[in-house]
């Protein structure tokens, strides 16, 4: 691709003619990009397999590939009759057998192929004799003898009896031996064309020749679902809410969907536990007068309800007719009403969980915007608490609008997991949480939020509640078996529990204006025996009001048991795991989370089930492809031609890396890497910019905050001891370290674009070993680099140098900058690899990500003469080159140190000139440690 000429490619810029035009352009580009990626994957896998011509004229594979296997046998097992009016079969199924004589983790990946995963069947007929070298720079097809490629879609793996193993809550059966057979669907159109060609032209039967099956990484393999979804959307009337339509096409007033311009703005909102105190609330709304409905400061405690002044178009005309204009101070007054959460019961676990984060006023603005209807765009620079804001918005929507449902979409499973871990810490009933997709394996809670995990939770919860009902029945002395099903429990509540409660209320209610005796509240209470296992005494006996509130709380606790059982009653009628999980998705769950990939994969099923939602929250939305952002808006059928979507909240950061597009022509010329979030920012949709970071030391933050509008630091970055102490063993908290050629070699390129730099790799690992020997915990250090080749080289060096050495350990992660976006660690060692040209670090967004991953220490290894001349990177590199370019270490200072950051150390400072000196130094330091340990033991 050269950027000079004009290409016959659709472009994605700021505006589109119609939704159809928008979808069509995305469809064409997505299809081209997918084809390009599949082609790259086939080239990679097949060349790793090294197909050669055997002495007997067949094929022999000299290598192996993780993503591809030789086919042992392939048979077409079913060709169904065509539908009426079509001339291709309704479906074509085949069985593919492979022999998985590979490492266990790779075997698990092959066995983990799911229904609807797409694989590729490949025929190679190599002409080159055994042992010929493959040259990546020569044409691929003639070297490997590739003849045919056909797609197939997995239906499932077959068990010993030859039946397809269905997915479900049951564990997969363990199969013996290494042979595995998969039932796959073939493309019926393609099959019909191939067969016609065979019969009419006497060509060979393609389906007799396949000898390789290739799979792809599930994350990158969603092209079929996305393309089908776009095609279906083009063929149906896709309904975007009226308030979004023009903005999505890029016309009209870009701020028209901001909450302040929405006709259905909500005046009073319950902020629940957002504010920690009345002072926090006052600090959060600078420029507003705050009127609290109660004057007693003791009662001014959260949770607060806030009434906002609303400038509505309707109100103005009426006021003008009355002749009195709206006073300016009224427009700036907030009415704050503290309210008390009703008592939920006497047990300690009945207490609601509370938010503990002191939000800044911009974060509060983002939360307020997210609670109001309309489009909310939040720009969250690194470390500004995007996830905390997202979780608080979700929690507040859940409490303010209990009947509404919220869909959470993120780009990566890992972001979804972080979100879920934080949601768990807030006051949200976990029966209302559901997680779709396959990433829930890495969730760090013991609880399982996947569909089947939720089904099992509900079933277990039902039994638990029925046991409680049994205990209640015993304590009331009611005969019979009422705790057998949800239905019998419901009758028991109506006839036994309610009647006793009503009788109790009639005894203790206020009669004729005089309060009953405090002791009566306790003495007439019918459920004493049931609550005997709560902290005693239940009733304080101080005042009538307090004790009545406690009694009401106890009854609320009992009532909640029965309302939950009523909801779970459907599970007694639905017997299969699939039906139960569908019921959960459509009826029970209030907060449903998935990745954008999963939304595209499952859109058809969700729409068919009648899935409904009112609010969408997207995390990391600047990393999601435009079309993958658009699909989640349409996961539901419109009601009466209107979409019921009320809120769309996008949280992201367009100054960090965009979605990955592998083909340069589509990426740059068609502008396919622009996310919807970035496009909205460019069109001028108003955003809330979070402006206080709490991740990194202020000095590290200066390396990237020049990219953002006034990004400051939260106070704890200056106050907490970990930020105030120096990094032990180092003179500076960040340093750029110049690495010259090692043995006359700088960067090397063993394969095209597979860049490595041995000098930097050895230097990085030596510094890592030095830190571990000083006592730094290895999991607080991550090693990042800008190229895959260097990542693999560093991993090799670590295996060789540190291995499984207990004195050193392994770093938390060794990965690329692009992969590490959205994560952080205390200490980052960064290798920039290139020595001839700057390469893709010229993209400032990549630099911002690289500089913003570290909390306490950042040490960069690079060829300084190359990078300091790069104009795009000057703001960061001018700060880096202001410090010495040789590594300054303090080897006698152990971790953790008491030295303040910026103080001169009392120990001797060593200046390391180059990599061999550092390697020797670490080796000697290590031997010295071993000898002194031996001395000590003797």
N, C-alpha and C positions, 0 to 999 in steps of 0.2 A: 504493500500500500504506500503510495506517495501522495502527499496532500496537494499536489499541483492540479491534477485533472478533475473532471467532473464525473461523478459516479451515478449510475442508475439506481440509487438507493433512496428510500424515504428518509426524511429527517424528522427528528423530534426537537422542536424548539419551544417557543413560548405559547403559541396559539394554534388551535385546530379548528377546522370548519364545522364539523359536527362530531357527535360521539362516534358515529360510524367510521368517519375518517380517522379519528384518534385510534380506534381499535384496529383498523386495517393496517395503519402504519406500524403499530406495535406488533401486530401479528407477523407481518413480513420480516421485520427486523429480528424478532425473537426466533422465527423459524431459521433464518440464515445463521444467526449466532449459535443456535443449538446444533445445526448441521456441522458448523466449523468445529465446535467443541467435541462432537462425537467423532469426527474425522481425526482430530488430534489424539483422542483416547485410543482409537483403533490402531493408529500408527504406533503409539507408545506400547500398547499391550502386545501387538503382533511382533514388533521387532524385539521385544524382550523374550518372546517365546523361541526366537531363532529357528524358524522353519527351514530345514535343508532337505535336499533330495537324497533319499537313502540309496544304498547300493542296489536294492531290488526295485527301484523305481517308485517307491511310495514316499510318504512324508515322514521325516523324523524331527522331533523337536529337541534342539540342543540346549534350550534355556527354559526359564519358567517365568510366569507373570502372576502377580497377586490377583489381578482383575480378570484373568482369562484362563481357561482350562481346555485341554484337548477333549473332543467329544468321543466317547466310547461307542455309543450307538444312537441313531436318530431315526424315529419312525413317526409317520403321520398316522394318528389313531382315529381321527374323526373328520369327515368333511360333511357338514350338515347341508340339508337342502336349502336352496335360495329362498328368500322371501318373495312373495308375489310381486311380479313386475321388475325383479332385479335379476341380473344374470351372473351374480357372484354368490358363492356359498354364504349362508348365514354366519357360520363360524368354522374355523379350521383349527383342530387341536393336534398337538404332537407331543411325543415323549422324548426327552433328551437325557441320556445317561452319561455321567462323568465319574471319574475316579478321584476322590479327594484325598490323595496321599500327600497331605501338606501339613504344616504346623497347625496346632489346635486353634490359634486365634483366627487364622485364615479360613480354616474349616468352618468355624462358627459363623464367619461372615457369609460364606456360601450357603450354609444352612439357614441363615437369617434372611434370605431373600423372601420378600413378602409378596402377597397378591398384588397385581398391577405393576410390579417393578418391570422395567423394560430391559431386556438383554439383546445382544446381537449375535446372530449366527453367521460365521465367516467361513469361506472356503479359500484355502491357500494351496497353490501347486508350485512349490519352489523349483527353480531350475538350477540353483547353485549347489555344488557338492558340499558334503559335510565339512564343517570347519571354516567356511568362508566368513571373513569379517564383514559386519554390517557397517556401512558408512552412512551416517545420518544426513550427510550433505548430498547424497545421490538420490534419484527418484525412488520412492518407497515401493511402488507397485512392482516394478521389474525385479527388485531385489528379493521381495518376499513371495512373488507370484500370487498376489491376491486376485481372486477371480470374482467371488460373489459376497455381498453383505445383505442380510435380511434381518428385519427386526422381529422380536417376539415379546409377548407379555406373559409374565409368570402367572399361572393359576395356583400352583402350590407344589410342595414336594410330596412324593408318594411314599406311603408307609410300606411295611413288609407285604401287606396283602394287595398292594397296588391301588389303594384308595388315596385320594388327595387329603392331606392333613389340613383341616380347616383352622383358621385363626379363631381364638376365643380365650376365655379366662383359664381354660384347662392348660396345664403345662404340656409342652411338646413331648411326644414320645422319643426316647433315645433309640436311635437306629444302630444296628450292628454293622461292622465292616466299614469299608471306605466307598463303596459304590452308592451313588445317589441318583435318583431319577426325578426329573421335574416335568410336570405337565405344563405345556405352554400354549398360549393362543398365538396363531400366526395371523398375518394381515390377509383377510380373505380376498381383497381386491388384487393384491400383489400375487397371491396364489393362483387366482384365476388367469391373470396375464401370463404367468410363468407356464402354466399347464397348456394354455392355448398355443403359446410359442413352441412348446415341446411337441404338441400333436401336429400343428400345421407345418412347422419348418423343420421338424425332426431334430430340434436342438436337444441337448441332454437335459435330464431332469435335475434341476438345481437342488431339489430337496434330498437327493441321494448323496450329495457331495460334501455337506458341511463337516469341517473337522475342528473348528474352534468355537467355543461359546464365550462371549465377553460380557461382563457386567460393568456397571458404572457406580461411582459413589452416589449413595441415595440422595445426598444433598443437591447434587448437580443434575440429577436425572429426572427432573419433574417436567421436562419439556412437553411430553405428550398431554399431560393433564392441563397445563397452562394453555397450550394451543387449542385443545378441545374446548376449554372454557371460553377463550376469546371467540372462537367460531360460534359457540352457542349464544354468546352475548350479542354477536352481530346479527343472529337470526331471530332473536326475541326483542321485544321492546324493553330495552334495559332502562330502568327508571332510576335516575339519580335524583335525590331530593331537590326541589326547586331552588332552595337557597344555595346549592352547591353547583348547579348546572353551569352557569356562566363562568364561575371561577375555574372549574376544571378545564373548560375550553379556553380560558385565558382572556375573557372579555369583561367589559363592564367595570364596576367599581370593585377593585380588589379587596376592599375592606368590608364589602357588603355582608359577609357572613360572620363578622366579628360580633360578639355577644351584645355590644352596645347598640348595634343596628338591627338586632333581631326583634321581630314584633312580639315574640312570646317570651320575652325576658322574665325571669322569676324574681319577685321582689324580696321575699324572705327566705333565707337559706339557713339550715342548721349546720354549723361548722363542726359540730361534734367535738372531737378531741384535737382539732387542728391547732388551737391556741393553748399554750401552757398556762397563761395567766392573763389578767386584764391588761397588764403592762405590755405583754407580748402583743396583744391585740392592738393596743394603741400605737405601738412601734410599727405594726404591719401596715397601717393605713396612714402614711404621712399625708398631710394636707386635708384630712377629713376632721370634722368635729365629731366626737364620739359621745352619744347620749346613752347612758346606761339606765335601764328602767328601774333598777333598785339602787338606792343611795348607800345602803349599808355596805362598807367595803368587805365585810366578812362574807357576804352573799355573792360578791362579784367574782365567782369562780367558774371555770369552764365546766360543762360545755355551754357554748354561746349560740344563740340564734341571732342573725344579723339581718336587719331590714335595710336595703339599699335604696337610694333615691333613683327613680327610673324616669328618664326623659322619654316619654312616649309621644308619638305623633298625635294620638287621640286626645291626650290630656290638654295639650296646649290650646286648641281651639276653644274648648269649653272655658278655660281660664280667661282667655281674652274677652269672651262675651261677658263674663262676670266683671271684667274691668280691673281685676287685681292681678298684677303680674306675679310670676313665681319669684320668690325671694332668692337671691344668689346663695345665701348660706344654707337654705334648705337643700340645695343641690349637692352640698358638701357634707351633709349630716348623716351619720350612720346611727341607727337605733339598735342598741345591743341589749339582748335579753338573756340573762343566764337562766338555764332551766336545769332541773334535776332529773337524772335518769331514774325511772321507777325501779324500786328494789326488785332484784331478779331472783331472790331466794337466799337462804341462810348459809349455803355452802361457800367455801372460799373460791371454788372455781366458777361461781356465778358472777364474780366481779368482772366487769368488762376490761379487756386489755386496752392500754392507753398508748397513744403516740407520745414519744419522748423527745422528738426533734424540734428544736427552736427554729422554725422556718424564717427566712429573711423576707423583706416586704415584696421582693420580686417573685419569690417562690409562692407567697400568698396570692399575688396577682395571678400567677399561673393556675393556682388551685381554684381561685374564684372563677376565672375564665372557663376552666374545665367543667365547673359545676353548672355554668349557664349554658343554654342551648346555643349551637352555632359551631363554627370552626375555630379551634384553638391551636396555634402553632407555638411550640416552646423550643427555643434554641438553647441547648444545654451544653456549654463548653465542658472540657474534661473536669471531672471532680466537683461539679456544681450540684450534685444531688438530684439528677434527673429521675432516678428510680424512686427516690423517696417522694418526690412530687407526684409521680404517676400513681404510686400506691395510695397516697392520701386522697387523690382525686377518686380513685376506685372506691375507697372506703366511704368517702362522703356521699358519692352517688348511691352507694348501696344503702346507706342509712336514710338519705333524703327521699329516695324514690324506690321503695322496696319492691314495687311491681315491675320496675324496668330491668332489662338485662344488658350486661356490658360484655363486649367482645374485646379481648386483648390480643393484639397481633405484634409479634416481634420478628426480627430478622434471624436471630440465632437461638438455638435451644438454651444456650447458656444465659442469655439475657432473660429468657422466660423463667429460668430457674431462680435467678437472683430476685426477680419480681415476686415469685411465689414464696420464697423464703421470707420476704418482708411482709407480704400479705398475711402470712401465718401469724406474724407478731401483732396483728391488729385485731380489732373486735369484729371479726366476720365469721359467721357460722360456717364451719367447714363443709357442711352438707351442700352448701351453695357453690362450692368451687369445683371446676372441672377442667381438666387439661387434655387436649387432644393432640395426637402426634406421637412420635416415637422417642422423644428426648427425655421422657420422665425418668429414664433409667439413672440419669446423673443427679437427680434431685437430692439435696443433702438432708432431707427430713426422712424420718422412718415412714412417713405416710405416703400412700400411693394415690396420686391425683389423676391417673389415667382413667379411661372409661371403666375398665373392668375393676380397677382398684376402688373406684367410687362405688360400683355395684356391691363389691364385697364389704365396703365400709357400711353401706346402708343396711345390708343384711345383718352384719354384726351389731350395728346400732339398734336395729329392730329387736333383736334378741335381748340386748341389754335393757332396752326400755320396757319390754314385756316382763323381764325379771323385776324391774322397779314396780310395775303395775301389780305383780304378784305380791311384792312386799307391802304395797299400799293396801291391797285386799286383806292380807293377813292382819295388818295393824288395825283395820276397821272391823275385823271379825266377820267379813261377808263370806258365806259358804259358796261352793261351786268353783268352776274352773274358768275364771274370766281372763286369765293372762295367756290364753292359748293362741289367739290371732288378733290382729289389729281390729277386726270387726267386733269381736266380743269385748275387747277393751273399750271400744267406743260406747257400747251400750252401758258398760259398767260406769263410765264417766258420767253419762247422762243421768242414770237412775240412782247411783249410789253417791258419787262424789259431789255432783252439783247440788243435789238435794241437801246434803249435809252442810255444804258451804252456804247455801241460801238461808238455811235455818240459823246458822251461826251469825250471819250478817244481820238477820232480823233481831237477834238477841243483843248485839253490841252496837247497833247504829244509834246515832244521836236522836233521842226522842224528845219532842216538845222543847227543843232548844237547850236541854241540859246534857252535859257530857256524862256517859256512863263511867263507872269506876275503872281505873287502870287495870286492876286485878282481873276484871271480867274478861278483858281481851285475851288473857292467857288461860283463864280457867275454862272458858267455853270452847277454846280452840280444838277442832276435831282431829287434827293430824299430829298431835304430840308424839305419838308412838312412831309414826313414820319418820319424823325428823329427829328421832333420837340419836342418829349418827352424825348430826350436824354439830358444829361447835356450840356448846351450851354456855349459859342459858340463852335460848333463842330470843326471849322477850326481855328488854332491859327494865321494864317497869317504871320508867322515869316519867313519861308523858303519854297521854292517850294517842296523840297523833303519831308519835314515833312507833309505838307498838302496833297501831293499826297498819302503818306502812309495812312493817315487818310481816304482819299476818298476810297482807295483800301479796307481798313478795313470795311468801311460801306458796300461796295459791297459784301465783304466776308460774312458779317452778313446776307445780303439779300439772297445770294446764298445758305447759309447753310439751310435756311428755306426750300428752294425748294429741296435741296438734301435729307433732312429728309423726306419731303412729298413723294418724289419718293420712298424712302425705305418703307414708311408706306402704299404705294398704295395697297400692297398685302392684307391689312386688309379690303379693300373695296370688295375684291373678296372672301376672306375666311370668312365664316359667323359664324362657331361654335367656341366656346371658345377653344375646344381641338385642332382644326386645327390651330388656331391662335397661341396657345402656342407652338405647334410643329414648326411652322414657325420661331418663336422667337428663339427656341433652335437651330435649324439647320442653320438658315441664319443670324439672326440679332445679337445675343449675341456674344461678343468677350471674355468675362470673365465669366466662368460658375463655380459655386461653389457647392459642395455637401459634405456630410459626406461619409466615406468609406462604412458605412452600406448601405446608399442609392445607392451608385455605384453598390454594389453587388445586391441589390434588383432590380435595373432597368436596369441591363446590357443588357438584352435581348431586351427591348424596345428601348434603345439608339442605339444599333447596327442596329436594324431593320429600325430606322428612318434615318440611314445614318449620324449619329452624327460624327463630325470630330474635331480633335484638334491637336495642334502641340507641346504644352508645358504642362507639369504637374508640379504643385507645391504641395508638401505635407507638412502640418504643423503637429506637434506632432507625427512625423512618428515613434518614438521609442515606441509609445503606441499602434500601430496598428498591428494586427496579420499578420504574414508573408503573408498568402494567401490573406488577405483583402488589403494588399499593392500591391499585384501583379495584382489583378483584374482591378483596374483603368487603368493599362497600356494597357488593351485590350478592351477598350470600343468602339473601332472603327474597321471597316473592313479594312484589308490591301488593298492598291492600287497596282495592278500588283504584288502581292506577297511581297510588302515592306511595313513596317509600316512608317507612315509619322511623327512619334514622333521625335522631334529634341532636346528637353531639358527635363531633369527630375531633379527637384530640391527637395531634401528631407531635411527638417529642423526638428531636434528633439534633444533629450538628453538621451543617453543610460545610464546615471548615475541616472536617475529617474525611476519611476516605469514602469515595462513592461505591456503588455496586461494582462487582468485578465483571468486566467484559473482556474476553480474551482477544478478540479480533480488533486490531487497531482501526481499521476502516469504519467499523460500526461504532467503535468507542468514540473516536474523534470526529469523523465526518458526519455520521448520523446522530452524534450527540446522545448515544444510547445510554451513556453512563449517568445522565442527569436523572436524579430521582424526582419524584413528584414534589417532595419537600423542597428541594433546591429550586425547582421551577416556580413554586408558589412564592418563595423568598424573592426570586428574581422578578416576578410579576408585581410584587409589592404588597402581598398579603401581610397584614400587621402581625408581628411576632412578639412574644414575651421573651426577652433575653435574660437568662439567669446570669447574675453578675458577681457571684462570690464563690470561690472554689475552696474546698476543704480537703483536698487530697495531698498536695505537695507543699514543700517548703516554699516560702515566698520567692527565694532566689531561683528555684527551679521553674516556678510559674512564669517568671519574667522571660524564659526562653521561648514561650509560645503565646503569652497573653497579648502580644502586639497584633495578633490576627483578629482579636475580638474587640467589640466596643467595651470600653472600661471594665475589664474583668479584674475584680479585686480579690482579697483573701478573707476568709472567715476568721474571726478573732482567734479560734483555737489553734490556727496554724502558727500564730506567734506565741501562744501561751503554753500549749502542752509540752511536757518535758521531752518527748521523743523528737519534736521539731526543734527544740532549743539546743539539744546536745549535738556535738560534732559527730561525724562518722569516724569511728575508731580506726586508727591506722592510716587515715588519709589526711592530707593537709587541707584539701578542698572538698566541698560537698558535691561539686560537679567539675569535670575536667574533660577537655578534648585532648586525646593523646595521639601524637603523630607517629605513624608506623611507616618506616621506609621499607624498600625491597628486602626480602630475606633470600639469601643465596642468589641475588640478582633477579628475583621474580616478584612481581606485584600481584595484580589480578591474573587469574588463569581461567580458561574456558574449555574444560574437557569435552562438553557437549555444547551445542548452540544455546546461548542464553543461560547456561548453567554456570554462573560465575562463582569462583572461589578465590580465597586469599589466605594462603597457609600462614603467613607471618601474623596476620590479625587473629586468625583462629587460635594459634598457639598463645599469643599475648593475652587474649580474652580468658582462655582457660587458666593460664598462669595466675592472672589477677583473681579469678574465682577461687583458685586453690589457696592463694594468699589470704583472702577474706575468711575462708573456712578455717584455716589454721589459726587465725586470730580469735576465732570463736563466734563468727557470724553464723546464724542458723542457715543451712543451705537452702531451705525452702523459702527464705526471704529474698533470694537472689534469682532473677530471671535473666537469660541471655537472649538478646534479640539481634536480628540482622535483617538486611533489606533484600536478600536473595535466598532462594531455596537451596542452591548449590552450597552456599556457605553454611546454611543451617545443618545440612547433612555432614559437612566437613567438621563442624564444631562438635556435633554429636559423636562422630568417630574419635575425635581428639579426646573428648571427655571419657569415652569408654576405655581409651588407651591409658590416659593419665590418672584418672580418678577411679575408674572401674567400680568395684564395690568396696572401696576403701572406707572403713568406718570413721577414720579421722577427718575425711573430707566430705563425702556424701555427694549427692547429685543436685544440680540446680532445680528449682521449681519447674521451669519450662525452658526449653531451647526452641525458639520458633521465629517466624518472620514477623516484622512489624505489622503487616496487613492482617495476619491471623490474630494478633494480640490486641486488636482494637476492642475497646470496651472492657479490658481487664487492667489490673494494676499490680505492682509489687513494690516493696520497700526500696530495693536496690536493683538498678537495671544496668547491665553491661551491653553496649550497643556496638556492633561492627558494621561499618559502611562499605566494606569490600572493594569498591571501585578505585582504580588508580589511573585509568586512561581517560575516561569520560564520566560525567556525573551520573548519567543514567536516570532511572525513574525517580530518584530522590528530588529531582527538579520540581516535581509536583509538591507544592507547599503543603498540601493536605497530608501527604505522607510524613513530611517533616513534623507537622503539628502532632500527629499521632505518636511518632517516635519520641518526641521531647516530653510528652505529657503522660507517660506510663509510670514514671518513678515517683515515689513519695519522698524519699530521703536522700538518695544518692544516684547520680547518673554519670557513667564513665563511658566516653565515646572513643572508639578506635577508628582512625581514618587517615587518609593521605591529605594532610591539611592544605598543601599547596593547591590541590585540585578543588577542594570544596570552598575555600575562602574566596575564590574568584567568582563563584557562582552568584549572579546578581539576585536571583529569587530568594536565596537563603541568607542574604546578608544580615537581616535583623537578628537571627539566632546566632550565626557564626561570628559576628562581631563581638558578641558577649562571650562566646566560648574562647575565641582567640585572645581575649584580653587577659586570660590567665596563662601561666606557663604551659608549653606544649609537651613537656616531659613529665612523666608520672612522678608525683611527690608523695612518698609514703613515710609512715611513722611506725616502723616494724615492732618497736618495743611496747606499743600501746595496745592493750587488749580490749576486746568488745565485752560489755558496753563501757564506754568511757564517761568520765564526769566532766570532760572538757566542754566548754560552751562552744557553739558553732561560731567560727570566725576568730576564736582565740588562737594565739600561737601555742603549739604544744611544748611541754617542758622536755619531752624526749628528743632524741636526735632525728633529724629529717634526712631521708635518703632520696636522691634524685636518680631515677632509672632512665638511662639513655635509650635503650632499645630492647627488643624482645628477647634475644639470647641472654642478656644480663638479667632480665626478670626471671626467665626460666631457671637460670643457675641459682639466683637468689632464693627462689621458692624451694628448689631442691635442697640447698644447704639448710634452709630454715626447717624443712621437713626432717632431714637427718638429725639435726640438732635436737628437735622435739623428741624423736624416737630415742636418742641416746639419753637425754635427760629423764625420760620416762623410765628407761631401764635402770638408771642410777637410783631413781626414786623408789622403784620396786625392790631393788636389792637393799 
